[in-house]
Each structure stands twice: as structure tokens, then as C-alpha cells.
């Protein structure tokens, strides 16, 4: 059994990890939007912590970067001071990943060895650990795709890397909310329509994650610059490749910047419609006041997010707004996961006492 002090420590630890992941997603977004991700051409778990310490080190790192397709095809006029700027973001991204690993694993070992975790918590944290190791691998696997032939990382690997980060965040948030409700809240009233709302929330989460994946496709291929009007794409409602013979190969479509932007528009609109339906079909349901607030929050946020996406498109993808767009999607996901977690907690506690 855990003491109240241990419960508080667990919640603080989970909250710190959630905060670090949010900041990691922000740093990763800046790294991608500033084309900084290929500035470090090797991966060393321990020695990679040490940054260039003198001019000779900087020149060595810069010479390694000069061998990459990105430098030879796109950045051949880059100077050493310019290289230092992009190096900073990739270096920070990698160091932040190591920091998350330490902050997650050291307290976890303490909780595990002192037998302060339930069997279910052990299972959840073990799964999270495996996904975390996979995420570290995916980061380097993604970077590696841009070091040999193409001057950019694979947008498929980029999307897998981002999706994994969002999955880790969602699982951790789910654990946090359940722990918080178990330790510090006794309100577990069951009103009757939670099961209906749960289906809509799950559907919203899945479609939102699909939209996030297509958003990573857009970021990885700079497809946001393909068409900068809305709702049309120049004078069409769809990209030209859909009217050509080439569209018979779906892989070709997924590498076409116009189609990728079109796909993101479609999924963004599907997310908007799904959350609208979730709100309007459940706002008069017999659910708790907290779940009503969840519905209202995602309804308002998805409207803001959709308008923000259009604005970014019309303004030719400014970095600051692009980053805000990514974090806004994380906010929507957070509220949906909290809503889902709340319903699971209500169902579990009512099953125990029924």
C-alpha cells in the first residue's frame, strides 16, 4: 500500500513527465519547422551528450553535415554560424529525450523496488517503457532516412515518430487522471449515458490521431506551401494528381505534396465533423457536469484549431503558428483522453460498489 505522501509523489512525477513530453513535442516541432533535424549525423547515447566545445569541434561537426544530401542539395551556401543555429535545436531535442528517460526511469525503479506499484500499474509502466525505447529507436531511424540519398527525412518515419510521442503522452495522461481520481476525488456518480459518450470520444480520438499523422506528412514534405488558398486548391477542389493516370499507385499519391495537403484537409474536416457530432448528440445526455465541460471544451477548441489551420495555410506556414497548431492538437487530444479516462473511472468504481 502507498501512503498519501507516496501518492502525491507519484502524481507529481507523472505530471512532470507529461510536462516534459509537451515541451519535447514543441522542441521537436521547432526542429522540424526550422529544418534542423539532420544537423547531427550520428547517434551516441553517452558521448552525444557533449556538445562542440571549441571552434575545432564545430568545424568537425560542420564537415560531417557537409556530407549530407541536405547540405549538398539545399544548404550548400550555409555558413558555420548558420549551422550552429540549426544544430542547437537538434541537440536540444536529443538532450531533452535523454532527460525524459532519466526523469521517467529513476523514480519508476524506486516505486518498483519498494513495491509501491499495483500489478496493473506495473503492467502499464512496463508497456510505456517498451514504447519509450521504440520511440528512441524511431528518432534515429527517422534521421537516418535523410542522411544518404534524399535531402529530407522520410515523412512516413516522421509521422510514426510523432504518433508514438502522442501515444506515450496519451497513456501517461490516462494513468495520471485515473491515479488522481483514485487518490483525491470521491465523486464517481454514474448518470447513465456515459457508455454512449465513450463511443463518440473513442471515435474522436482515433480520427484526431489520423489527422495528426497526415499533419506530420504535411510537415515532412513542406506540403503546406503547395496550395495556399482555401477551400479550393488553386481553382480545383482536389489536387491535379487525382485526375491523372499516376493516381493508380497509392504510394505515389502519398508522396505527392498536393495530395498530402488534400488528405490533411479531409481528415481535419472529418475531425471537425466528428467532434461536432460528439458535442451535439451528447450535450443533452444524462452525464456529469464535468463531462459536459469536456464536451464544451473540445467543441470550442476544434473550431479554433480548424480556423488556425486555414490561417496558417493562407499565411504560407509561419513557424510560430505551425508550432501552435501542433500544440493545439495536443490540447484537444488531452481533453479527449481525460474525458475517456473519467468515464473509465466512473464505470470501474460503480462496478466495484454495485
Buried (B, 14 or more C-beta within 10 A) or exposed (E): EBEEEBBEBBBEBBBBBBEBBBBBBBBBBBBBBBBBBBBBBEBEEEEBEEBBEEEEEBEEBBEBBBEBBBBEEBBEEBEEEEBBEBBBBBBBBBBBBBEBBEBBBEBBEEBBEEEBBEEEBBEBBEEBBEBBEBBBEBBEBBBBBBBEEEBBBBBBBBBBBBBBBBBBBBBBBBBBBBBBBBBEEEEBEBEEBBEEBBEBBEBBBEBBBBBBBBBBBBBBBBBBEBBBEEEEBEEEEBBBBBEEEEBEEEEEBBBBBBBBBBBBBBBBEBBBEBBBEBBEEBEEBEBBEBBBEBBEBBBEBBEEBBEBBBEBBEEEBEEEBBBBBBEBBBBBBBBBBBBBBBBBBBBEBEEEEE
